[in-house]
């Protein structure tokens, strides 16, 4: 089936695999063109080939590098002439343990990669296209950012900041750009393997919907938040969690 070109372009960070790639798939399927970023040249090349070289461009680099941020936006403008949607998905979680023993330098790295990079990309896309032409931004947060998350506290702290960054940008960029966030629970990706590897059935049993998430679940949510169906939605965090928060009530 031939997909009609939407004429829209999305910049998706951290999209050579996992959630970011799932979002890229959803956008290409509806007719968008995409610019995807990631740290590995080979993984990006493979992702572009799968998505379609006529629909996707890959730019390798580190998300927190301002030169990389500028290069990714410039590549989108050069290849496609616009950047309608920004999906801030790139993130890191290099530490697992209690906050009382958290290396502060690691905390700084997590915050720099997960939050400051998102702000940098938002500034770049705002100046290059969205300020004059409108669009939408979706920040990938986490349920760890809206609840206590033992042993991944640094990650949760950074994702809580992403939720607030969403509010700040939604207020400042209105009415021309809508800014929302998605807060997934555990999604089956290499990034989250430590949370379910070797015990997937046990982990999934805690979810009322009976399974862990998959990247396509987040792709669908991102597609909604960048569609005309969400034109009156901004400053919101959409929790996509298989119902896991339903278990937080008092029995």
Secondary structure, 3 states (H helix, E strand, C coil): CCCCCCCCEEEECCCCCHHHHHHHHHHHHCCCEEEEEECCHHHHHHHHHHHCCCCEEEEECCCCCHHHHHHHHHHHHHHHCCCCEEEECCCCCCCCECHHHCCHHHHHHHHHHHHHHHHHHHHHHHHHHHHHHCEEEEEECCHHHCCCCCCEHHHHHHHHHHHHHHHHHHHHHCCCEEEEEEEECCECCCCCHHHCCCCHHHHHHCCCCCCCECHHHHHHHHHHHCCHHHCCCCCCEEEECCCHHHHHCCC
